[in-house]
């Protein structure tokens, strides 16, 4: 009944050479070698939303450390709570988009609108608890939109191109982050505006994102995946035990990796401690995201041809190396070099991470599948942020990065020997 509950044939096995991808070079893939219009527009929506977001997000650790005199524990709590709230909502919103016969656009519009109302108000916050509240509201919006949006991407894309589609989407997402941080750096350097005023201006690209989604995207796949749209949609129980064993293993290992994947804003906090100026930190953030954008689409295409697991293993291993090197950084030049290496490698695996979820999910249950994915990541978000921030404050920044790097290496090993992703599904749809 459900692709991510049963009927899964594992093609990649630890210790054996990976077989050729059955979807690679197929007639269906050649026919759809261009990305669908819905995917293109959703990429633009993510570009402008992240343009708005990354005018604000790189300034949060600087705002906390300078204006509000809060330390790494406060930053870890803010980012952890915000991400956890978002992830808990993602399971509900993804499931709800399935129950609504695949009509996912309404939830996505609501989520983007809420985030782009709350985010500019961060510039008016007078204390770190207020930042926590507003950041959480921002993440509520992310929680409402993410799983339905990811399901929209999968709905509109042929199965053999899911890695390409999600890689493109992550490239646009990271491209928006580049534009946002560069815009913030330019305004702070040349306009004389305050941090508060810069953050308030983030409302403009946020409005463009909501407008693009409202007029440019339709639930055009809903009728195809749900031929009896007027009939009640019956889904399997929303229980962990109902998920297939391969998917449960993958999600558990991904959860472990999330404990290592501390917020990238800690890289900026490290730069602040090393004496790097605010404008240079914004340029560093922009360079990091530019590197991720440069490799995301290519990495997604490689995931379609070489296999999702291969790209995931590369990404997690290089993440481990990057954080181990960050623990040894003592000067700004070293921080730049490691951040660029990290960005190039991280971008390669971003599309594969989401494409694996679409491999497990039947069209009518994609929202639920992406909801489980985001939930498991979110469950680890609060302890991950607090743990990283606490090790930093009680020991040192180096010790925190070493811990995260070691944990990421363990997750990569478990991925290879215990939770290697499937390559192809035998699915008999409803």
N, C-alpha and C positions, 0 to 999 in steps of 0.2 A: 504494500500500500504506500509506504513512504520510503523514499530512497535513502534518507538518512536514518531510518529505523531498521531496515532489513535489506536483503537481496544485494549485498555488496560483495563484489569480487575484488580481492586485493591483487594488484598487478606487481607492485614493488615489494620485495621481501628482503630483509636485511641479509647481507652476505651473498646476494645474487646480483648479476648485472641487470640494470634497468632495461626493460623491454622497450621497443619502439612505441611511441604514443599512437594509439589507434586513431585519434582525431587528427593527427598531424598530416597535412596534405590532402585531407578528404575533400570531396566535391563540395560539401556543405561549407567548409571553411574557405575554400577558394571563392565560392559564390559570395560570401559575406566578409571579404577581406577588409572592407571598410567598416569602421565602427558605425552602429546605428545612430540616427539623429538623437534619440533619447539619451544615449550615453554621452554624446558630444555636449548636449545642453546641460546634463547633470554635472559634467566636468567643469563647465563654465560657472555653474552655480557654486560648486565647491571652490573654484578659483576666487570668486569675489567674496564668498563667505570667509575664506581663510585670509584674504587680503585684509578684511576688517578685523579678524581675530588676531592676526599677527602684527597689527599695529599696537594691540593691547598686551598680548600674552608675554612678549619678551620684556615688557616694562614692569610686570608684576614683581619679579624678584628684586628689581632695582628699587621699586616703590617700597617694598617691604623692608629692604635693608637700609634705605636712606631716610625716607620720609616717616615711615611708621616704626622704625627700629625693631623689626621682628627678624628672627633668625631662621635657620634651615628647618627646624621642627615645624614652625608655622607654615612655611612653604610646602613641606611634605604633607601636612594636614590639609591645607587648602586644596592641593592638587589631588590628593587621595580621596577626600570626601567628594569633591566635584566629580571625579571620574567614576566613583562607585555609584553615586546617584544616577548618573547618566546610564551606566550599564544595567542597573536594576530596571530602569524604564525601557531599555532597549528590548528586553525579552517580552514585556507586555506589548510594546508598540509593534514589534515584529509579528507576534502572535495575532494581534488585533488586525493587522493588515491582511493576514491569511483568512481570518474569520470573515472579514469584509469582502471576500471573493477577490482578493488581489487589488482592491482599490487602495493604493498606498500613498497617493499624492497628497491627500488632505493632511495626513499625519506629518509628512515631510514639510509641507508649507507651514503648519503650526509650529513645528520645531525650529525651523530657520527663523521665523518671525520672533519667537520668544527669545532666542539667543541674541538677536540683533537689537532687541529692546533693552535687555539687561546688560549687555557687554559695555556699551558706552558709559553706563552709570558707574562703572568701576573707577572712573576718573574722579568721582565725587566722594568716594569712600574715605572716611576719616579714621578708620581703625582696621586692623587685620581681620577681626570677626565680621565686619561689614563686607570686606573683600570675600571672605568665605561664603557669606550669604549670596552675594551677587554672582560669584563664580559658580555657585551651586545652581542658581536659577539659569544661568547660561548653559550649564551642563544638562539641566532638565530638557532644554530645547534640543540639545544634542541627543539625549536619550530618546526623545520622541521621533526624531528624524532618521537616525543612522540605519537601523535595521530595515525599515521600509525603503529607504533610498538604495541601500545595497541590493535589496531584493529587486527593485526597479531596474538596476543595472543588469542583474542576472536575467531578469525576465526578457529584456530587450536584446540579449546577446546570444548567439549560437554557442552551444557548450564548448566547442573546440577553441573558442576565442575568449573564454572567461578570464584567463590570466592577462591577456592583452587589454581587455576592457577595464579590469580592476587596476592594472598597472597604469593605464592612461589616466584613470580617475585619481590615483594617488599622485601622478605627475602634476595634474592640474591643481590638486590640493596643495602640494608642496610649492608649486609655482606661485600660488596666491600668497603663501607664507613669505616667499622671497619678496614679492611686490610690497606686501604690508610692512615688513621690517625695513626695507629700503626707504619706503615713504616716510616711516616714522623717523628714521635716521636723518633723512634730508630735512624734514620739517624742524627737528630739534636742532640741527646744525645751523640752519640758515634763516629760519623764520622768527626765532625768538619766542615761540609759543611754549607754554608750560606743559608738563606731563599731562595734567588734567585736560587741557585743551586738545592736545594730540589724541588722547583717548576718546574724547567726545566726537571728534571728526570721524572716528571709525564707523559711525552710523551710516555714512554715505555709501561706501561699497557694500555694506550689509543690506541696505535697501535694494541695491541693484541685484543682489543674489536672490532675494525674495521675489522681486519682480520677474526675473528670468524664469524661476521655477514656476511661478503662477501662470505665465503666458506660454511657456515653451515646452512643457512636459505634460503628457497625458498618460493615463493608465491604459495604454493601447493594447497591452498584452493580457489584461484581465479577462476579456471575453474568450480568448483562445485557451487559456489555462483553466477557465471556469465556464464551461459551455452552458451550464444551468445556473447562471449568476443569480437568478431569483430564488433558487432553492437554498435551504439552510446548508451551511458548510460544516461537515462533520470532520473533526480532526482527532488524532490520537491524544490520549491524556498528556498533559504537560508535566511529565515526570522524567527525572534523570534516568531512571531504570529503563525507560522505553527507547532511549537513544541506542543506536548500534554500538557495539563494543569498540570498533575502530574510531568512531567519532568521540566516544567518551575518553579514550586514551589520548587522542589528539588534544582535546580540550583541557585535560588534566596537565599535560606537558606544557601546553600554552600558558596555563595558569601559573605553573612554576616559573616559566620564563618571564612572566609579568612581574614577579617579585624582583627580578633583576632589572627589568626595564623601567628604571626610575625616570621621572619626568625629565625631558631634555632641558628644562629650565634650570636644572642643577648645573648644567654646563655653563650657563650664563652666570650663575652664582659663583662658580669656581673662578670664572674670569674676573668677576668683581673683586674677589679676594686677592687675586693676583695683581690687582691694580689697573686692569683694563678699563678704559673710559666708557661711558654710556653709549656714545655714538658708535664706537668701535665694536661694542658688544652687539648692537643692532646689526652692524655689518656682518659680524661673525654668524649671527642667527640666520641672516639672509643667505650667506654662503653655504651654511649647513643645509638649508632647505633647497637651495639651488642644486646642490650635489644630489640630493634625494630625488628631485624632479628630473634630473638628467638621466638617471638610471632606472626610474620606476617603469616606464613603458617598455623599455628594452628587457628589463627583468621579467615583466609579465609575459612577454612573447617567449622568452627562454623557458619560463615555467610551462607554457603550453607545449613546447617541443621537447624539452629535456625532462620534465616532470616537476611537480610542485615541491616534492620533498627535497630534491637537489638544491633548489633555490633557497628553501627555508634553512637547510643545513648550512649553506654558505653564509646567509644573513646572520644566523644566530652565532656562528663561530666567530665571524668578524666583529659582531657586537661585543662578544667576550674580550677579544683582543683590544678593541677600542677602549673599553672601560678600564682594562688593566693598564693601558698606556696613559689614560687620563689620570690615573692615580699617581703616575710618575711625573706629570707635567709640573714645571716650576716657573715657566715664563710664558708670556703671551704668544710668542712665536710657536712654541710647542703646542699650545692650546689650539691655535689655528690649524696646524698640520694634522693633529689627531681628529679634530672636528670634521675636516674635509674628508679624511679617510673614512670616518664613521658614516658621514652622509652618503658617500658614494656606495658603500656596501649596504647600508640600511635600505636605500631606495630599491635595490634589486629584488628584495624579498617581500616587499609590501603587497604587491599584487597577488603573489602566490598564497600569502596567509589568508586572504579572503576568498580566493578562488577555490581553495580546499573546501571551504564551507559550502560553496555552491555545488561542488562535486558530490557532497553527501545529501543534498536536499532535492526533493521533487519540486517542480514548479509551484505547486499549491502550498508548499510548506517552507518556502525559502525565507519568508519573514521570520518564522519561528526559529529556523536554523541559525540565521544571523543574530536573532535575539539571544539564543543560547551562547553563541560565540562572544558577543559583547558582555553578557552577564558574567561569564567565567573570567574574562579579563578584568571586569569591574570588581568582582569579589576580592581579588588580590590587590586592588588599587590602594585602598586605605593602609593596610599593613605594609605594603611595599614603600609607599611614600614616607610613612612614619618611621619605618625601620631604617631607610636610607638616611633620612634627616637626623635621626637619633644617633646613628653611628658617626655621622659627620660631626654632630655637636659634642658628643661624649668622647670620641676618639679623634678622628681627623677626616678631612675630605678624602685623602688618599685611601684610608681604610674603607670608607664607604664605596668608593669606586672599585677597589680590589674585591670586596665582598660581592658586588653586583656582577663583576666580570667572572668570578668563579662560579656563581650560581647560573649564569647564562651558559657556561661551558657544560655544566651538569645537564641543563635542559636540552642542549644540542645533542649530547650523548644519548639521552633517553629518547629523543625524537628518532634517532637512527636505529636504535636496537629494540624499541618497544612500541613506538607509535608512528611508524613510517606511513605516510599518507597513501591512500588509494590512488590509482591512476585512471581507472575507468569503472563505471557503475553498470551493473545489469539491472535495469529498472523496467518494471512493468507498471506504467502509470495507471491511475484510476480511470 
